[in-house]
Amino acid sequence: MNGTLSGIVIALSLLVGAWALVDALRDRAPSRGQLIGLGVVEAALIVLLVAAAIAASGGDRPASAVTFLGYVVTIVCLPPLGWVLARLEPTRWGSVIIVVVCLTVPVLVLRLHQTWQVVTSG
């Protein structure tokens, strides 16, 4: 796994999450910009996962492929699900949904990175 790409994904996610938190505290519904931000986070996640697939094809693999795959499926589905739920909730709670998604993504990226490190260090 590429540490730089992981850092970029985490930073983007936290940036969009902070933006949504400000709007939630101001009692505002999710803006179009926040929803686009979720799309950018999703695109960055896909780039990260493509880089991981390329590394895996070179022989570098996580210790537990099933665990890694579970995190991959979850992390890829989370931003689109958050986007849909935020669109269905056109109140401040839609912004809160985006905050929760954007705080969960960095945790999952870190777990992906930790899962990957198990095999490269051992």
N, C-alpha and C positions, 0 to 999 in steps of 0.2 A: 504494500500500500504506500502511496506517495504521501509523505507528511505535509508537503507544501499544499497539495490539493485538499487534503483534509482540513488544514488550517483555513484555507479560503472558504470552504463550505461552511465551516463553523462560524467564521466571521460574517459571512453573508446572512446566515440564518439568525445570528444574534442581532445583526443590524435590522433586519426585517422585524424580528420580534420586539426590539426596543421601539421601533416606529409604531407597531401595533399597540404596544403597551401605553405609549403616550396618547394614542387615540382612544383607547379603552378608558384611561383615566379622565379624559376630556369628554367622556360619554358620547363617543362618535362610532358610527358603523364603520366597517372596513372600507377603505377607499380602493379605488381601482389600482392605485399604485402598490398597495399592500398585496393585492391579488397577483399583480405582475411580479412583485418581489417573491412571492411563493413560487411562481413559475421559474424565476431565475435560480432560486435555491434548488428546485427540482432538476433544472438543466445542469447545475454544478454537481449535483449528486450523480447524475448519469455519467458525466465526464469522469468523476472519481471511480465509479464502478467499472467503466470501460478500461481505465488505467489498471484497476485491480485485475480485470480479466486478462489484460495483456501480460501483466506480471505473472499471473497463474499459468498462462500458456508457456512462459519461460521456465517453469519448474518451481517457482516460488509459490507455496500454497499455505493456507491456514491449517492449523492443527485439526480442527473439526470443520469439515466442509458443510455439514448439516447446520451447525450453529451459525456459521458465516452466511449461508444461504438464507436462513431465517431472518437474520438481521438485514440482509440485502432486500428481501421481499418487503419487510416492514418499512424500511427507510425509503424505498421507492414509492410505496403506496401512501405514505403519510402526508406529504404536501398536497397531492391531488385531493385526498380525502378532506384535509383541512380547508382547501379551497372551496369544495362543494358545501361543506358544513357552514363555512363563513358566509357563503352566498345565500344559504337558506335562512340564516339568522341576521337580518339587516338591522341589528341593534349593536350596542356596545359589546354584547356577548359574542358577536361575530369576530370582533377584534380580539377578544380574549381567546377564542379558539385559535386564531393565528399565533398569538403569544405562546400558547401551550405547544402547538406544533413546532414553532421555531425554537423552543427550549428543549424539546424532545430530540430534534434532529442532531444537535451537537453531542448529546449523550450517546446516541446510536452510532455516530461517526467514531467517537472515541472507543466504543466497544468493538466496532469493526477493526479499528487500528490495533487494539489490544489482542483481538483474536488472531490477527495476522502476525503480530510480533511473537506469538508463542512458538511458531515453527521456525522463524528466522533466527531466534536466539537460542533455540534448543535443538 
